[in-house]
Amino acid sequence: MNKLYISWEQVFERLKQFDYQGAIIYGVPKGGMIATSFLKHARTTHIVSEANLILDDLVDSGATRQWYLKTWPIIPFRGLFDKSEEVIDDWIVFPWERDHPNGEETIEQNIVRSLQYIGEDVNREGLIDTPRRIVKSWKEIYSGYNQNPSDLMTTFTNDKHDEIVLVKNIEMYSMCEHHMIPFFGKAHIAYIPDKKLIGLSKLARLIDLYSRRLQIQERIGDQVTNALMEYLAPKGAACIIEATHMCMRMRGVEKQNSVAVTSSMKGAFLDKPAARAELMQLIKE
């Protein structure tokens, strides 16, 4: 994701609309508090119920705003920057977040706070560099966000092949979007060509593209088959995934031998039982 660096001048310019006599503003910790600290005319408060405006630095997903509006529905909630109203897809970096050369200090500080929350001593030797290592690992674990299937779909003209193309037992690793705990296993990807073929390695890369995100298993299969149908226009596409979910082993039901199996079938694999039966037989062999 690209980064949009906000200047102090942009912050001050946007603060003008809130900086008027009679305004009582509560700044959402911590970005909103930093922003409101520069108000000269409005009065700030640390008690939400006293405020006639709740101000945050950024409205991104809207989750924070929804929480405040649910608790204090009569107090307006605003953001200096609001992605629901502005066409901003980039990751916004405010000037108070830019002390670190690569702009990642704030993320690392949040990880430090998370480690403190679970009861860790963040100053002990084994954890001193952990926040930095986690951010670095995220670039690989979640690299799918920076890729597009169109970058993979180099196709070739199909002259005569009309049988199933299958790559099975593709290793797959992903992170559950509900708990941010890993799930992993293998995927079987197949298609029945029409006018286009694709390199076999691209099928493995396609599963990586979608699995290296916060995911659910069912969605990965659908995303793979949808991409194949869109870019190859085959007679049929299929993705079957068998995975172990650590959120079922480490917590919750704690079932150690459970395996989740999901399938996404499109075209001939969905409409023609014979094609589906042949695919399943090929996977078993």
N, C-alpha and C positions, 0 to 999 in steps of 0.2 A: 504494500500500500504506500502511495506517495504521501509525503509530509507537507503540510501547509504551515509555515512558520508565521505566527502573528507577531506584529511589532507592538511596542508600547504605545506608539502613536495611534494604532488601530484600536487598542484597548481604551485609551482615553477618549477617543472620538465616540465610541459606542457608549461609554459611561455617561456622556452628556445627557442622554435622554432620560436617565434615572436620577440625575444629580440636581434635584430641585427642592426648594424649601417645602417642608410638610411631608416629604417622603420619609417613611420609616422602613428601612430595608434590612432584611435578614439575608446574610450571605451563606449559601450552602457550603459546608466544609468539603474540600479546602479551597478549591478554585474560586467559588463564589465569595468566600471570605477575603481572599486576596484581592479580588476585583473591587469589592465594596470598600476596602480599606483606603482606596484612593478618592472616594467621594468627599467633596468639600462642603456641600450644602445640605445634602440629605443626612438624616440621622440613622445610624446603624444600630442594630440590636442583636443580642445573642438569644433572645427569647422569641420563638417563631410566632406565638400568639399575639405579640405586640405589633408585629409588622403589618404594613399594608401592601408589601411586595416581597416576594421571595426571589432572590437573584442567584443564578448559577453562572459559571463562566461558559458552559457549553451544554446544550441539549443535543444529545447524540441519539441513543436508542429511545429515549423518552421514559425509561424506567424510573429514573430519579424523580422526574416531574410527576409521574403518575402516583408515586408513593406520597409525595407532599400534598398533591391535590386530594388524594383519598383521605389524608389525615386532617388537612386544613383546606377544605374545598372552597371557602369564600375568599382565600388570599390568592391573588394572581401569582403565577410562576413564570418568570422570564429567564432567558439566557442571553448573554452577550452575543453568542453565536448559536443559531438554532438550525440544525441540519434538516428539520422538518419543514422549514420555511425557505431555506437557501439551498442552492444546488452546490453542495460541498460533499464530495466523496472521499477527500483526502483525510488523513489523520492529522488533526489540528494540534499544533505544539505552541503553547503560550509562552511569553517571554520568561515567566518564572519557572519554566520547565526546561530551560535551555542551558543550564550550567554545565551539563555533561557534553563533551565534544560531539558525541553521536546522538544527542537528544533523547537518551534512554534512561536518564537518571530517575525521572519520576516513576517509570515502570519498575525499576529496581527498588525504589523506596517502598512501593506498594507491596512488593514481594517480601521485603524486610518486615513490614507490618503484619503480613500474613503469617510469617514464621513466628513473630512475637505472639500472635493471637493463639497459635496452637501450643504455646508454652516453651518455645525454644529460646536458647541464649544465642542471639544473633552475632555475638562477638567471639564465640568460641572458634577455634582454628578451622574446624571442618566446614563452617558455614560462612566465613567471611566473604568468600568469592561466589557463594551459591547464587545470589540474585543475578549476578552477571552471567553465570553459566546457564541459568534457566532462560534468560532472555536470548542468549545465543542459541540454545537448543530449540527454542520456539521457531526460529527462522527456518529450521529444517523440518520440525514436526508439523508446522502449519504452513509449509511452503505452497500448498495447493491454492491458497488464496491469491497468490501472485501469478497463477498460471491460467491459461485459457485453452479449452479443448481445440480451438481453431489452430493453435500453434502446433498441435500434434498431428492433425489430420492431413498429412501428406498422402494423397491417394494415387492409385495407378489404375489405368484402364483395364477392365476385366474382359478378356476375349472369350473365355469358354468355361471358366470354373463356376459351377452352380451348386456345389456341395457345401456342407457345414465347415466353417473355419472355426477351430476351437483352440484356445490356449487355456489349459487347466492348471490347477494348483499354484496359482500366482500368490506369493506371499503378500499379506496385507496387514498394515498397522494403522490404527486410527485412535481418536480420542472421543469418548462419549460426551455429547454436548450437555447431558444432564448432570454429570458429576466430574467431568474433566479427568476421568480415569480411563486407562487404555482398554481397547478391545482389539483382538488380532485373530488372524486365521488365514484362510485361503479363498481365492475367488476363481471362478471358472467363467470365462467370457467367450461368447460365440456369436457368429453372424452368418447369414446365408447371403453371399454376394449377389448383386444384380449387375450394375455397370461399373462398380468401383471396388478396388481392393485397397487394403492398408497393410503396412508392415506389421508383422506379428509383435514386435517389441513395443509398438505403439499401444497395443491393448494393455500391456503391463503398465505402461506409463499412464494410461488413462485411469486405471484404478488408483494409482498413486496420487494423481491430480485431485481426485475427489476424496480419497481417504485421509489425505494430509490436511484435514480441517476438523473443526468440531463437528461431529456427525452422529447420525443414527444409521444403523446398518441398512435398513430398508431404503433410505434415501440414496445411499451410495449406488446400489444396484439400479435404481431408476435413473439416476444421473448418467450412469455409464450407457445404459441402453438408449436413453434419449439422445445422447451425443452421437452414438453410432447411427441412429435413425436419421438424425439431422444432417450429418456430414457425409455419410456413405449412401444413404437411401437404400439399404439392403432389403432383401425379401423378409428378413427377420433378424432380431437381435435378442440376446439373452445374457443375463449376468446372475450367477448363483454364488452366494457367499456363505461360507461356514466359519463362524467366529466364536471365540471365547471372550466373554465380557468380564473384566476384573471387577466391575461394580456388582456382579452377581457372586463373585468368589470372595472378595475382600469385605463386603458389607452386605446389608440387606438379608436376602435369603441364604447367602453363603453356600451355594451349591457348587461343589468343586468340579464336577464332571459335566456340567451343562454346556451344550453347544447350540448356538442359535443358527438356524438355516433360513435364509431368505432368497427369494427369486424374483427377478423382473423379466418378463417375457413380452416381446413385441412382434408384431407381424405374424409370420408363419409359425413361429414357436408358440404363439398364443392361440392361433386359429386352427392349426393343423396338428391333431394328436400324434400323427406319425412322425412329424418333424421333432416334436417335443420328446417323444419316446426314444428316437434315435440319439438325440442330444444326451439324454440321461444315461443311455447305455454307453456312450463314448466317455462320459465322465467317470463311470464306474470301472471301466477297463483299465 
